[in-house]
């Protein structure tokens, strides 16, 4: 299975990496996983955004 990190998910969905990290930590992104405290989050590449995708500002 292919994964993306919080930075890639943030760019894809239009949120900040810190928001994506919080969602992972709070269980909002159901399939996200990580090994230990401080390790990067792994989000399956096909995971859909749990919130409305923000449109990029021009």
mmCIF file of the N, C-alpha and C atoms, coordinates in Angstrom:
data_MODEL
# 
_entry.id   MODEL 
# 
loop_
_atom_site.group_PDB 
_atom_site.id 
_atom_site.type_symbol 
_atom_site.label_atom_id 
_atom_site.label_alt_id 
_atom_site.label_comp_id 
_atom_site.label_asym_id 
_atom_site.label_entity_id 
_atom_site.label_seq_id 
_atom_site.pdbx_PDB_ins_code 
_atom_site.Cartn_x 
_atom_site.Cartn_y 
_atom_site.Cartn_z 
_atom_site.occupancy 
_atom_site.B_iso_or_equiv 
_atom_site.pdbx_formal_charge 
_atom_site.auth_seq_id 
_atom_site.auth_comp_id 
_atom_site.auth_asym_id 
_atom_site.auth_atom_id 
_atom_site.pdbx_PDB_model_num 
ATOM 1   N N  . UNK A 1 1  ? 0.848   -1.178 0.000  1.00 0.00 ? 1  UNK A N  1 
ATOM 2   C CA . UNK A 1 1  ? 0.000   0.000  0.000  1.00 0.00 ? 1  UNK A CA 1 
ATOM 3   C C  . UNK A 1 1  ? 0.896   1.245  0.000  1.00 0.00 ? 1  UNK A C  1 
ATOM 4   N N  . UNK A 1 2  ? 0.494   2.231  -0.755 1.00 0.00 ? 2  UNK A N  1 
ATOM 5   C CA . UNK A 1 2  ? 1.250   3.482  -0.810 1.00 0.00 ? 2  UNK A CA 1 
ATOM 6   C C  . UNK A 1 2  ? 0.703   4.464  0.222  1.00 0.00 ? 2  UNK A C  1 
ATOM 7   N N  . UNK A 1 3  ? 1.614   5.252  0.770  1.00 0.00 ? 3  UNK A N  1 
ATOM 8   C CA . UNK A 1 3  ? 1.242   6.212  1.807  1.00 0.00 ? 3  UNK A CA 1 
ATOM 9   C C  . UNK A 1 3  ? 1.691   7.614  1.438  1.00 0.00 ? 3  UNK A C  1 
ATOM 10  N N  . UNK A 1 4  ? 1.043   8.601  2.058  1.00 0.00 ? 4  UNK A N  1 
ATOM 11  C CA . UNK A 1 4  ? 1.488   9.990  1.970  1.00 0.00 ? 4  UNK A CA 1 
ATOM 12  C C  . UNK A 1 4  ? 1.674   10.480 3.402  1.00 0.00 ? 4  UNK A C  1 
ATOM 13  N N  . UNK A 1 5  ? 2.497   11.506 3.541  1.00 0.00 ? 5  UNK A N  1 
ATOM 14  C CA . UNK A 1 5  ? 2.712   12.096 4.851  1.00 0.00 ? 5  UNK A CA 1 
ATOM 15  C C  . UNK A 1 5  ? 1.739   13.238 5.099  1.00 0.00 ? 5  UNK A C  1 
ATOM 16  N N  . UNK A 1 6  ? 1.877   13.867 6.241  1.00 0.00 ? 6  UNK A N  1 
ATOM 17  C CA . UNK A 1 6  ? 0.976   14.968 6.587  1.00 0.00 ? 6  UNK A CA 1 
ATOM 18  C C  . UNK A 1 6  ? 1.155   16.163 5.656  1.00 0.00 ? 6  UNK A C  1 
ATOM 19  N N  . UNK A 1 7  ? 2.383   16.391 5.206  1.00 0.00 ? 7  UNK A N  1 
ATOM 20  C CA . UNK A 1 7  ? 2.623   17.519 4.298  1.00 0.00 ? 7  UNK A CA 1 
ATOM 21  C C  . UNK A 1 7  ? 1.922   17.291 2.957  1.00 0.00 ? 7  UNK A C  1 
ATOM 22  N N  . UNK A 1 8  ? 2.047   16.089 2.417  1.00 0.00 ? 8  UNK A N  1 
ATOM 23  C CA . UNK A 1 8  ? 1.397   15.774 1.141  1.00 0.00 ? 8  UNK A CA 1 
ATOM 24  C C  . UNK A 1 8  ? -0.128  15.836 1.261  1.00 0.00 ? 8  UNK A C  1 
ATOM 25  N N  . UNK A 1 9  ? -0.666  15.313 2.359  1.00 0.00 ? 9  UNK A N  1 
ATOM 26  C CA . UNK A 1 9  ? -2.116  15.362 2.580  1.00 0.00 ? 9  UNK A CA 1 
ATOM 27  C C  . UNK A 1 9  ? -2.588  16.804 2.713  1.00 0.00 ? 9  UNK A C  1 
ATOM 28  N N  . UNK A 1 10 ? -1.803  17.632 3.393  1.00 0.00 ? 10 UNK A N  1 
ATOM 29  C CA . UNK A 1 10 ? -2.158  19.044 3.566  1.00 0.00 ? 10 UNK A CA 1 
ATOM 30  C C  . UNK A 1 10 ? -2.221  19.751 2.218  1.00 0.00 ? 10 UNK A C  1 
ATOM 31  N N  . UNK A 1 11 ? -1.242  19.498 1.361  1.00 0.00 ? 11 UNK A N  1 
ATOM 32  C CA . UNK A 1 11 ? -1.233  20.118 0.034  1.00 0.00 ? 11 UNK A CA 1 
ATOM 33  C C  . UNK A 1 11 ? -2.401  19.614 -0.815 1.00 0.00 ? 11 UNK A C  1 
ATOM 34  N N  . UNK A 1 12 ? -2.689  18.337 -0.731 1.00 0.00 ? 12 UNK A N  1 
ATOM 35  C CA . UNK A 1 12 ? -3.758  17.723 -1.519 1.00 0.00 ? 12 UNK A CA 1 
ATOM 36  C C  . UNK A 1 12 ? -5.138  18.237 -1.092 1.00 0.00 ? 12 UNK A C  1 
ATOM 37  N N  . UNK A 1 13 ? -5.331  18.422 0.221  1.00 0.00 ? 13 UNK A N  1 
ATOM 38  C CA . UNK A 1 13 ? -6.645  18.765 0.761  1.00 0.00 ? 13 UNK A CA 1 
ATOM 39  C C  . UNK A 1 13 ? -6.827  20.243 1.091  1.00 0.00 ? 13 UNK A C  1 
ATOM 40  N N  . UNK A 1 14 ? -5.735  21.027 1.074  1.00 0.00 ? 14 UNK A N  1 
ATOM 41  C CA . UNK A 1 14 ? -5.855  22.463 1.319  1.00 0.00 ? 14 UNK A CA 1 
ATOM 42  C C  . UNK A 1 14 ? -5.863  22.875 2.782  1.00 0.00 ? 14 UNK A C  1 
ATOM 43  N N  . UNK A 1 15 ? -5.306  22.048 3.643  1.00 0.00 ? 15 UNK A N  1 
ATOM 44  C CA . UNK A 1 15 ? -5.195  22.362 5.070  1.00 0.00 ? 15 UNK A CA 1 
ATOM 45  C C  . UNK A 1 15 ? -3.722  22.427 5.447  1.00 0.00 ? 15 UNK A C  1 
ATOM 46  N N  . UNK A 1 16 ? -3.427  22.865 6.663  1.00 0.00 ? 16 UNK A N  1 
ATOM 47  C CA . UNK A 1 16 ? -2.038  22.928 7.111  1.00 0.00 ? 16 UNK A CA 1 
ATOM 48  C C  . UNK A 1 16 ? -1.588  21.552 7.601  1.00 0.00 ? 16 UNK A C  1 
ATOM 49  N N  . UNK A 1 17 ? -0.275  21.292 7.548  1.00 0.00 ? 17 UNK A N  1 
ATOM 50  C CA . UNK A 1 17 ? 0.226   20.022 8.080  1.00 0.00 ? 17 UNK A CA 1 
ATOM 51  C C  . UNK A 1 17 ? -0.139  19.816 9.553  1.00 0.00 ? 17 UNK A C  1 
ATOM 52  N N  . UNK A 1 18 ? -0.175  20.891 10.334 1.00 0.00 ? 18 UNK A N  1 
ATOM 53  C CA . UNK A 1 18 ? -0.524  20.742 11.754 1.00 0.00 ? 18 UNK A CA 1 
ATOM 54  C C  . UNK A 1 18 ? -1.978  20.300 11.933 1.00 0.00 ? 18 UNK A C  1 
ATOM 55  N N  . UNK A 1 19 ? -2.866  20.763 11.051 1.00 0.00 ? 19 UNK A N  1 
ATOM 56  C CA . UNK A 1 19 ? -4.264  20.321 11.105 1.00 0.00 ? 19 UNK A CA 1 
ATOM 57  C C  . UNK A 1 19 ? -4.356  18.837 10.779 1.00 0.00 ? 19 UNK A C  1 
ATOM 58  N N  . UNK A 1 20 ? -3.630  18.399 9.759  1.00 0.00 ? 20 UNK A N  1 
ATOM 59  C CA . UNK A 1 20 ? -3.647  16.985 9.374  1.00 0.00 ? 20 UNK A CA 1 
ATOM 60  C C  . UNK A 1 20 ? -3.096  16.133 10.517 1.00 0.00 ? 20 UNK A C  1 
ATOM 61  N N  . UNK A 1 21 ? -2.020  16.577 11.147 1.00 0.00 ? 21 UNK A N  1 
ATOM 62  C CA . UNK A 1 21 ? -1.446  15.858 12.286 1.00 0.00 ? 21 UNK A CA 1 
ATOM 63  C C  . UNK A 1 21 ? -2.454  15.736 13.417 1.00 0.00 ? 21 UNK A C  1 
ATOM 64  N N  . UNK A 1 22 ? -3.155  16.821 13.709 1.00 0.00 ? 22 UNK A N  1 
ATOM 65  C CA . UNK A 1 22 ? -4.171  16.800 14.769 1.00 0.00 ? 22 UNK A CA 1 
ATOM 66  C C  . UNK A 1 22 ? -5.279  15.816 14.424 1.00 0.00 ? 22 UNK A C  1 
ATOM 67  N N  . UNK A 1 23 ? -5.734  15.822 13.177 1.00 0.00 ? 23 UNK A N  1 
ATOM 68  C CA . UNK A 1 23 ? -6.772  14.880 12.752 1.00 0.00 ? 23 UNK A CA 1 
ATOM 69  C C  . UNK A 1 23 ? -6.303  13.435 12.915 1.00 0.00 ? 23 UNK A C  1 
ATOM 70  N N  . UNK A 1 24 ? -5.038  13.180 12.576 1.00 0.00 ? 24 UNK A N  1 
ATOM 71  C CA . UNK A 1 24 ? -4.489  11.828 12.742 1.00 0.00 ? 24 UNK A CA 1 
ATOM 72  C C  . UNK A 1 24 ? -4.485  11.444 14.220 1.00 0.00 ? 24 UNK A C  1 
ATOM 73  N N  . UNK A 1 25 ? -3.973  12.331 15.039 1.00 0.00 ? 25 UNK A N  1 
ATOM 74  C CA . UNK A 1 25 ? -3.866  12.089 16.475 1.00 0.00 ? 25 UNK A CA 1 
ATOM 75  C C  . UNK A 1 25 ? -5.240  11.868 17.116 1.00 0.00 ? 25 UNK A C  1 
ATOM 76  N N  . UNK A 1 26 ? -6.241  12.629 16.661 1.00 0.00 ? 26 UNK A N  1 
ATOM 77  C CA . UNK A 1 26 ? -7.594  12.551 17.225 1.00 0.00 ? 26 UNK A CA 1 
ATOM 78  C C  . UNK A 1 26 ? -8.447  11.437 16.615 1.00 0.00 ? 26 UNK A C  1 
ATOM 79  N N  . UNK A 1 27 ? -7.889  10.712 15.633 1.00 0.00 ? 27 UNK A N  1 
ATOM 80  C CA . UNK A 1 27 ? -8.619  9.603  15.023 1.00 0.00 ? 27 UNK A CA 1 
ATOM 81  C C  . UNK A 1 27 ? -9.624  10.017 13.963 1.00 0.00 ? 27 UNK A C  1 
ATOM 82  N N  . UNK A 1 28 ? -9.563  11.274 13.518 1.00 0.00 ? 28 UNK A N  1 
ATOM 83  C CA . UNK A 1 28 ? -10.482 11.753 12.481 1.00 0.00 ? 28 UNK A CA 1 
ATOM 84  C C  . UNK A 1 28 ? -10.126 11.131 11.133 1.00 0.00 ? 28 UNK A C  1 
ATOM 85  N N  . UNK A 1 29 ? -8.826  10.984 10.880 1.00 0.00 ? 29 UNK A N  1 
ATOM 86  C CA . UNK A 1 29 ? -8.372  10.254 9.691  1.00 0.00 ? 29 UNK A CA 1 
ATOM 87  C C  . UNK A 1 29 ? -8.190  8.808  10.150 1.00 0.00 ? 29 UNK A C  1 
ATOM 88  N N  . UNK A 1 30 ? -9.173  7.983  9.852  1.00 0.00 ? 30 UNK A N  1 
ATOM 89  C CA . UNK A 1 30 ? -9.281  6.630  10.418 1.00 0.00 ? 30 UNK A CA 1 
ATOM 90  C C  . UNK A 1 30 ? -8.119  5.699  10.073 1.00 0.00 ? 30 UNK A C  1 
ATOM 91  N N  . UNK A 1 31 ? -7.614  5.748  8.867  1.00 0.00 ? 31 UNK A N  1 
ATOM 92  C CA . UNK A 1 31 ? -6.589  4.795  8.435  1.00 0.00 ? 31 UNK A CA 1 
ATOM 93  C C  . UNK A 1 31 ? -5.163  5.270  8.670  1.00 0.00 ? 31 UNK A C  1 
ATOM 94  N N  . UNK A 1 32 ? -4.989  6.432  9.281  1.00 0.00 ? 32 UNK A N  1 
ATOM 95  C CA . UNK A 1 32 ? -3.644  6.951  9.532  1.00 0.00 ? 32 UNK A CA 1 
ATOM 96  C C  . UNK A 1 32 ? -2.965  6.119  10.620 1.00 0.00 ? 32 UNK A C  1 
ATOM 97  N N  . UNK A 1 33 ? -1.664  5.944  10.475 1.00 0.00 ? 33 UNK A N  1 
ATOM 98  C CA . UNK A 1 33 ? -0.914  5.165  11.457 1.00 0.00 ? 33 UNK A CA 1 
ATOM 99  C C  . UNK A 1 33 ? 0.483   5.738  11.635 1.00 0.00 ? 33 UNK A C  1 
ATOM 100 N N  . UNK A 1 34 ? 1.061   5.444  12.792 1.00 0.00 ? 34 UNK A N  1 
ATOM 101 C CA . UNK A 1 34 ? 2.468   5.761  13.033 1.00 0.00 ? 34 UNK A CA 1 
ATOM 102 C C  . UNK A 1 34 ? 3.002   4.814  14.086 1.00 0.00 ? 34 UNK A C  1 
ATOM 103 N N  . UNK A 1 35 ? 4.317   4.661  14.148 1.00 0.00 ? 35 UNK A N  1 
ATOM 104 C CA . UNK A 1 35 ? 4.930   3.663  15.019 1.00 0.00 ? 35 UNK A CA 1 
ATOM 105 C C  . UNK A 1 35 ? 5.034   4.125  16.470 1.00 0.00 ? 35 UNK A C  1 
ATOM 106 N N  . UNK A 1 36 ? 5.716   5.221  16.685 1.00 0.00 ? 36 UNK A N  1 
ATOM 107 C CA . UNK A 1 36 ? 5.971   5.715  18.033 1.00 0.00 ? 36 UNK A CA 1 
ATOM 108 C C  . UNK A 1 36 ? 5.736   7.210  18.086 1.00 0.00 ? 36 UNK A C  1 
ATOM 109 N N  . UNK A 1 37 ? 5.647   7.721  19.306 1.00 0.00 ? 37 UNK A N  1 
ATOM 110 C CA . UNK A 1 37 ? 5.522   9.165  19.473 1.00 0.00 ? 37 UNK A CA 1 
ATOM 111 C C  . UNK A 1 37 ? 6.710   9.832  18.784 1.00 0.00 ? 37 UNK A C  1 
ATOM 112 N N  . UNK A 1 38 ? 6.410   10.807 17.951 1.00 0.00 ? 38 UNK A N  1 
ATOM 113 C CA . UNK A 1 38 ? 7.463   11.512 17.227 1.00 0.00 ? 38 UNK A CA 1 
ATOM 114 C C  . UNK A 1 38 ? 7.726   10.963 15.835 1.00 0.00 ? 38 UNK A C  1 
ATOM 115 N N  . UNK A 1 39 ? 7.215   9.770  15.549 1.00 0.00 ? 39 UNK A N  1 
ATOM 116 C CA . UNK A 1 39 ? 7.411   9.239  14.200 1.00 0.00 ? 39 UNK A CA 1 
ATOM 117 C C  . UNK A 1 39 ? 6.380   9.861  13.261 1.00 0.00 ? 39 UNK A C  1 
ATOM 118 N N  . UNK A 1 40 ? 6.695   9.924  11.974 1.00 0.00 ? 40 UNK A N  1 
ATOM 119 C CA . UNK A 1 40 ? 5.759   10.551 11.028 1.00 0.00 ? 40 UNK A CA 1 
ATOM 120 C C  . UNK A 1 40 ? 4.492   9.716  10.842 1.00 0.00 ? 40 UNK A C  1 
ATOM 121 N N  . UNK A 1 41 ? 3.408   10.410 10.582 1.00 0.00 ? 41 UNK A N  1 
ATOM 122 C CA . UNK A 1 41 ? 2.139   9.747  10.287 1.00 0.00 ? 41 UNK A CA 1 
ATOM 123 C C  . UNK A 1 41 ? 2.154   9.242  8.853  1.00 0.00 ? 41 UNK A C  1 
ATOM 124 N N  . UNK A 1 42 ? 1.560   8.078  8.634  1.00 0.00 ? 42 UNK A N  1 
ATOM 125 C CA . UNK A 1 42 ? 1.398   7.499  7.302  1.00 0.00 ? 42 UNK A CA 1 
ATOM 126 C C  . UNK A 1 42 ? -0.098  7.424  7.014  1.00 0.00 ? 42 UNK A C  1 
ATOM 127 N N  . UNK A 1 43 ? -0.492  8.064  5.924  1.00 0.00 ? 43 UNK A N  1 
ATOM 128 C CA . UNK A 1 43 ? -1.895  8.110  5.520  1.00 0.00 ? 43 UNK A CA 1 
ATOM 129 C C  . UNK A 1 43 ? -1.994  7.418  4.163  1.00 0.00 ? 43 UNK A C  1 
ATOM 130 N N  . UNK A 1 44 ? -2.831  6.392  4.042  1.00 0.00 ? 44 UNK A N  1 
ATOM 131 C CA . UNK A 1 44 ? -2.969  5.731  2.741  1.00 0.00 ? 44 UNK A CA 1 
ATOM 132 C C  . UNK A 1 44 ? -3.293  6.751  1.644  1.00 0.00 ? 44 UNK A C  1 
ATOM 133 N N  . UNK A 1 45 ? -2.639  6.626  0.516  1.00 0.00 ? 45 UNK A N  1 
ATOM 134 C CA . UNK A 1 45 ? -2.724  7.590  -0.580 1.00 0.00 ? 45 UNK A CA 1 
ATOM 135 C C  . UNK A 1 45 ? -4.155  7.767  -1.092 1.00 0.00 ? 45 UNK A C  1 
ATOM 136 N N  . UNK A 1 46 ? -4.990  6.735  -0.959 1.00 0.00 ? 46 UNK A N  1 
ATOM 137 C CA . UNK A 1 46 ? -6.359  6.817  -1.469 1.00 0.00 ? 46 UNK A CA 1 
ATOM 138 C C  . UNK A 1 46 ? -7.375  7.293  -0.421 1.00 0.00 ? 46 UNK A C  1 
ATOM 139 N N  . UNK A 1 47 ? -6.906  7.700  0.754  1.00 0.00 ? 47 UNK A N  1 
ATOM 140 C CA . UNK A 1 47 ? -7.800  8.192  1.806  1.00 0.00 ? 47 UNK A CA 1 
ATOM 141 C C  . UNK A 1 47 ? -8.450  9.497  1.371  1.00 0.00 ? 47 UNK A C  1 
ATOM 142 N N  . UNK A 1 48 ? -9.747  9.589  1.600  1.00 0.00 ? 48 UNK A N  1 
ATOM 143 C CA . UNK A 1 48 ? -10.462 10.822 1.278  1.00 0.00 ? 48 UNK A CA 1 
ATOM 144 C C  . UNK A 1 48 ? -10.382 11.779 2.458  1.00 0.00 ? 48 UNK A C  1 
ATOM 145 N N  . UNK A 1 49 ? -10.405 13.056 2.151  1.00 0.00 ? 49 UNK A N  1 
ATOM 146 C CA . UNK A 1 49 ? -10.359 14.087 3.181  1.00 0.00 ? 49 UNK A CA 1 
ATOM 147 C C  . UNK A 1 49 ? -11.597 13.959 4.070  1.00 0.00 ? 49 UNK A C  1 
ATOM 148 N N  . UNK A 1 50 ? -11.413 13.965 5.403  1.00 0.00 ? 50 UNK A N  1 
ATOM 149 C CA . UNK A 1 50 ? -12.559 13.817 6.298  1.00 0.00 ? 50 UNK A CA 1 
ATOM 150 C C  . UNK A 1 50 ? -13.415 15.077 6.413  1.00 0.00 ? 50 UNK A C  1 
ATOM 151 N N  . UNK A 1 51 ? -12.947 16.168 5.890  1.00 0.00 ? 51 UNK A N  1 
ATOM 152 C CA . UNK A 1 51 ? -13.674 17.432 5.898  1.00 0.00 ? 51 UNK A CA 1 
ATOM 153 C C  . UNK A 1 51 ? -13.815 17.914 4.459  1.00 0.00 ? 51 UNK A C  1 
ATOM 154 N N  . UNK A 1 52 ? -14.548 18.982 4.273  1.00 0.00 ? 52 UNK A N  1 
ATOM 155 C CA . UNK A 1 52 ? -14.685 19.576 2.947  1.00 0.00 ? 52 UNK A CA 1 
ATOM 156 C C  . UNK A 1 52 ? -13.309 20.038 2.469  1.00 0.00 ? 52 UNK A C  1 
ATOM 157 N N  . UNK A 1 53 ? -12.956 19.677 1.245  1.00 0.00 ? 53 UNK A N  1 
ATOM 158 C CA . UNK A 1 53 ? -11.668 20.091 0.691  1.00 0.00 ? 53 UNK A CA 1 
ATOM 159 C C  . UNK A 1 53 ? -11.718 21.582 0.407  1.00 0.00 ? 53 UNK A C  1 
ATOM 160 N N  . UNK A 1 54 ? -10.727 22.279 0.941  1.00 0.00 ? 54 UNK A N  1 
ATOM 161 C CA . UNK A 1 54 ? -10.671 23.724 0.734  1.00 0.00 ? 54 UNK A CA 1 
ATOM 162 C C  . UNK A 1 54 ? -10.166 24.027 -0.666 1.00 0.00 ? 54 UNK A C  1 
ATOM 163 N N  . UNK A 1 55 ? -10.750 25.027 -1.282 1.00 0.00 ? 55 UNK A N  1 
ATOM 164 C CA . UNK A 1 55 ? -10.290 25.480 -2.591 1.00 0.00 ? 55 UNK A CA 1 
ATOM 165 C C  . UNK A 1 55 ? -9.068  26.368 -2.392 1.00 0.00 ? 55 UNK A C  1 
ATOM 166 N N  . UNK A 1 56 ? -8.090  26.212 -3.257 1.00 0.00 ? 56 UNK A N  1 
ATOM 167 C CA . UNK A 1 56 ? -6.899  27.054 -3.174 1.00 0.00 ? 56 UNK A CA 1 
ATOM 168 C C  . UNK A 1 56 ? -7.248  28.473 -3.571 1.00 0.00 ? 56 UNK A C  1 
ATOM 169 N N  . UNK A 1 57 ? -6.730  29.401 -2.797 1.00 0.00 ? 57 UNK A N  1 
ATOM 170 C CA . UNK A 1 57 ? -6.963  30.811 -3.110 1.00 0.00 ? 57 UNK A CA 1 
ATOM 171 C C  . UNK A 1 57 ? -6.064  31.242 -4.248 1.00 0.00 ? 57 UNK A C  1 
ATOM 172 N N  . UNK A 1 58 ? -6.578  32.147 -5.071 1.00 0.00 ? 58 UNK A N  1 
ATOM 173 C CA . UNK A 1 58 ? -5.785  32.632 -6.209 1.00 0.00 ? 58 UNK A CA 1 
ATOM 174 C C  . UNK A 1 58 ? -5.042  33.879 -5.841 1.00 0.00 ? 58 UNK A C  1 
# 
